[in-house]
Structures are given as C-alpha cells and as structure tokens.
Amino acid sequence: MKHMFIIAAAAIASACISCHPTQTDDKNGSNPVIENIMSRRSIRNYRPAAVGRDTLNKIMECGINAPNGMNRQSWEIRIADTPEAMESICESMVQANPDIAPEIIKGCFRGAPVMIFIANDTSYDCSAIDCGLLSENIMLSAWSLGVGSVCLGSPVRFLKNSEKALETLAFSEGYDPVICIGLGYPDEKPEAKPRDISKFRYIE
Ligand SMILES: Cc1cc2nc3c(=O)[nH]c(=O)nc-3n(C[C@H](O)[C@H](O)[C@H](O)COP(=O)(O)O)c2cc1C
C-alpha cells in the first residue's frame, strides 16, 4: 500500500513537472498571453512620464530570456532612460549627419522617453535572429506592464555614422547596432494594421 502511494505521488509529481498549464481561462476562454500579443501595437506618441528602473529591469530580464542560438546570447544592449542620455546620443547623431535635417534625426526616435540600443555579433549568422527574438520579448513584456514600444530600424544608419554616439554606447568589438526599441507610457491607441493570412499555409 505504501509502495502504491509512493508510485502514485511520483507519477503526479512527474506529470506536474513535464506539463505547462494552459493560460486559457476555462470559464470564459480568455488567454492573457494571446490578448497581450494581439493588442500590442507600435506606439509613436508617448506621455513624458519616465519608466522606472524596476519596470525596465523586469522588461530586460524578459528580453534576455528569449530563445537564442546555442544560448550564446549574441546581443549587447544599452539603455538610455534619462532626457540627458537621449539628448547626448541625438546630438552626436545630428553632428555626424550634417546633410540630414536635425528634426528628421531626432524624429526617428518617435518621442519615446526610453531608448534601447541593441547590437548584434557580426561574426555569428544567427545573431540578428537572436536580437529579433530578444526585441519581441522586450516589447511584449513591456506591453503586459502597460508600457508601449516601437521597434526602430531608421536610427541605426544615423548611429553607425556617428563615432561619438558609438563611443557613448560602447559596444564590444565585433558588435554592430542592429535595431532600437523605444519604450514609454502610451499617449495613443492605434488600430491594428491589417495582416495577410495568406502568408501562412499548411503543407498538405
Ligand atoms: C525591423 C523593424 C524596423 C522598424 N523600423 C521602424 C522605424 O524606423 N520607424 C517606425 O516608426 N516604425 C518602425 N517599425 C515598426 C513597424 O512599422 C510596425 O511594427 C508595423 O507597421 C506593424 O505595426 P504594429 O507594430 O503596430 O503591429 C519597425 C519594425 C520592425 C520590426
């Protein structure tokens, strides 16, 4: 009898370890993860309120828990979360790109009060994918905490031109800026842009 009990307890314990519970609420069918994914939109108007470091740390921890090739974590991340840090990087970019109007360069950050600069390891062919997955974890976890985001490719070319901005960001040798993410509390509620469901199909 005692043996039977031990075997049953072990079976229950192993079942609990191996399965991850569904997050769908049986009563109303809602699922917070799917709702979070489906309601996230790029935010390009922000309230000036700062995002606290506790919140940012949580978001960044979610970011670096993204799946990544061989767990090489082939990314480097720098965070500008003060007006002074943002201004210093913007100014360096403006100085390094005299042919481009300063408003265009500053505008490419979309007014986000926090800017995350992500660099990839140029010697590793999966690194850009790693950085993409990191970025999505950042944006979705931020959204789940009420923080809006926008993924930004356009600042990268201005950054790459600017020795001073790159010096400030101080990425390691062999790492190049690949994407930026703006974060902040949203001051708009954009509609979802249409998606093309013909982009996926099953192999019959
Ligand atoms: C790699 C990448 C680069 C992007 N670059 C910019 C950018 O430079 N400026 C911008 O306003 N939005 C940028 N976006 C945001 C896209 O425009 C946006 O994700 C897309 O239109 C879908 O809208 P949604 O995010 O609201 O669903 C970028 C998104 C990605 C993934």
The ligand as a Tripos MOL2 file, in Angstrom:
@<TRIPOS>MOLECULE
LIG
   31    33     1     0     0
SMALL
NO_CHARGES

@<TRIPOS>ATOM
      1 C1         12.7420   45.6840  -38.0750 C.3       1 LIG1
      2 C2         11.7290   46.7670  -37.8420 C.ar      1 LIG1
      3 C3         12.0530   48.0810  -38.1170 C.ar      1 LIG1
      4 C4         11.1260   49.0970  -37.8930 C.ar      1 LIG1
      5 N1         11.5150   50.3930  -38.0810 N.ar      1 LIG1
      6 C5         10.6320   51.3940  -37.8100 C.ar      1 LIG1
      7 C6         11.0670   52.7490  -37.9190 C.ar      1 LIG1
      8 O1         12.1860   53.0430  -38.2580 O.2       1 LIG1
      9 N2         10.1490   53.7090  -37.6130 N.ar      1 LIG1
     10 C7          8.8880   53.4110  -37.1910 C.ar      1 LIG1
     11 O2          8.1030   54.3320  -36.9210 O.2       1 LIG1
     12 N3          8.4540   52.1230  -37.0760 N.ar      1 LIG1
     13 C8          9.2970   51.1090  -37.3600 C.ar      1 LIG1
     14 N4          8.9100   49.7910  -37.2030 N.ar      1 LIG1
     15 C9          7.5540   49.4810  -36.7350 C.3       1 LIG1
     16 C10         6.6820   48.9340  -37.8720 C.3       1 LIG1
     17 O3          6.3380   49.9800  -38.7540 O.3       1 LIG1
     18 C11         5.4170   48.2630  -37.2840 C.3       1 LIG1
     19 O4          5.7900   47.2100  -36.4310 O.3       1 LIG1
     20 C12         4.4940   47.7090  -38.3760 C.3       1 LIG1
     21 O5          3.9870   48.7430  -39.1860 O.3       1 LIG1
     22 C13         3.3060   46.9330  -37.7990 C.3       1 LIG1
     23 O6          2.5580   47.7160  -36.9160 O.3       1 LIG1
     24 P1          2.3140   47.2740  -35.3900 P.3       1 LIG1
     25 O7          3.6680   47.1260  -34.7430 O.co2     1 LIG1
     26 O8          1.5150   48.3780  -34.7780 O.co2     1 LIG1
     27 O9          1.5670   45.9700  -35.3940 O.co2     1 LIG1
     28 C14         9.8270   48.7720  -37.4170 C.ar      1 LIG1
     29 C15         9.5140   47.4470  -37.1310 C.ar      1 LIG1
     30 C16        10.4460   46.4610  -37.3200 C.ar      1 LIG1
     31 C17        10.0990   45.0330  -36.9550 C.3       1 LIG1
@<TRIPOS>BOND
     1     1     2 1
     2     2     3 ar
     3     2    30 ar
     4     3     4 ar
     5     4     5 ar
     6     4    28 ar
     7     5     6 ar
     8     6     7 ar
     9     6    13 1
    10     7     8 2
    11     7     9 ar
    12     9    10 ar
    13    10    11 2
    14    10    12 ar
    15    12    13 ar
    16    13    14 ar
    17    14    15 1
    18    14    28 ar
    19    15    16 1
    20    16    17 1
    21    16    18 1
    22    18    19 1
    23    18    20 1
    24    20    21 1
    25    20    22 1
    26    22    23 1
    27    23    24 1
    28    24    25 2
    29    24    26 1
    30    24    27 1
    31    28    29 ar
    32    29    30 ar
    33    30    31 1
@<TRIPOS>SUBSTRUCTURE
     1 LIG1         1 GROUP 0 **** ****
